[in-house]
Amino acid sequence: MNADKELDARGLNCPLPILKAKKALADMHSGQTLRVVCTDAGSMRDFQAFARQTGNELIEQSSAAGEHISVLKRR
C-alpha cells in the first residue's frame, strides 16, 4: 500500500513508535495515510489501542521478516 508518509521506527521500543507516529500524524492533513515500520512486536497491539483512543483509522497491519507494519489514516 502506498502511504502519504512513512515512519521508520525500527529498533525503537514502546512507547517511542507511538510517540513518533503521533507527532507525524499531527503534521498531516485529514485523510492522509502514515505507514509505520517497527521491529517491536508489541507495536501491533499498541497501534490498535492508539487508533481506538485517538480516532485515527487503523487501515492495515502486517508482519514479515521481523518487521511489523501499521498503516494509519489521519482523522
C-alpha positions in Angstrom: 0.0 0.0 0.0 1.3 3.5 -0.9 1.2 5.9 2.0 1.5 9.7 2.1 4.2 9.4 4.6 6.4 6.7 6.0 7.9 6.5 9.5 10.9 4.2 10.2 10.7 3.1 13.9 12.9 0.1 13.5 15.0 -0.5 16.7 12.7 1.6 18.9 10.8 0.1 21.8 7.5 1.2 23.3 6.4 3.9 23.6 8.7 5.6 21.1 7.0 4.3 17.9 3.6 5.6 19.1 5.1 8.9 20.1 6.8 9.4 16.8 3.6 8.4 14.9 1.5 10.8 17.0 3.9 13.6 16.1 3.9 12.6 12.4 0.1 12.5 12.2 -0.1 15.9 13.8 1.7 17.3 10.8 -0.5 15.6 8.3 -3.9 16.6 6.8 -7.2 14.7 7.4 -7.4 11.6 5.2 -3.7 11.2 4.6 -2.0 7.9 5.5 1.0 7.1 7.6 2.9 3.8 7.2 4.9 2.9 10.3 7.6 0.2 10.2 8.6 -1.3 13.6 10.7 -4.1 14.9 8.9 -4.1 18.3 6.4 -6.9 18.3 4.2 -5.1 20.8 3.7 -2.3 18.4 0.9 -4.2 16.6 -1.2 -4.2 19.8 -0.1 -0.6 20.7 -1.2 0.8 17.3 -4.6 -0.9 17.7 -5.1 0.8 21.0 -3.7 4.1 19.7 -6.2 4.1 16.8 -9.2 3.5 19.2 -8.1 6.2 21.6 -7.3 8.9 19.0 -10.0 8.3 16.4 -7.4 7.8 13.7 -8.2 4.8 11.5 -6.0 1.7 11.5 -6.2 0.6 7.9 -3.8 -2.3 7.7 -1.3 -4.3 9.8 1.1 -7.0 8.7 4.3 -8.7 9.9 7.1 -10.2 7.9 10.8 -10.9 8.5 10.7 -9.4 12.0 9.2 -6.2 10.8 5.7 -5.0 11.9 3.9 -2.6 9.7 0.9 -0.5 10.7 -0.9 1.9 8.3 -3.0 4.7 9.9 -5.3 7.2 8.3 -5.4 10.6 9.9 -8.8 11.6 11.2 
